[in-house]
Amino acid sequence: MKLKPCPFCGNDLNQQDFWHETVYPYNRQKTIWSVNCAEEVGGCSAQMFADTVEEVINKWNKRQRS
């Protein structure tokens, strides 16, 4: 699944290591998932959380700059 650029800094999250830097379980039980705009690759540390991988990606892609 492709992610839209970060709405805050414009970083292309698809150029990060998808499963290690971008989308990953936030807790050990894998009941909360995170999308992260990683500072290590020029991002701003913006994050989004949800219960599933699909949900967190969909939430990220619907975000808008305020």
Order of alpha helices (4+ residues) and beta strands (2+ residues): beta-beta-beta-alpha
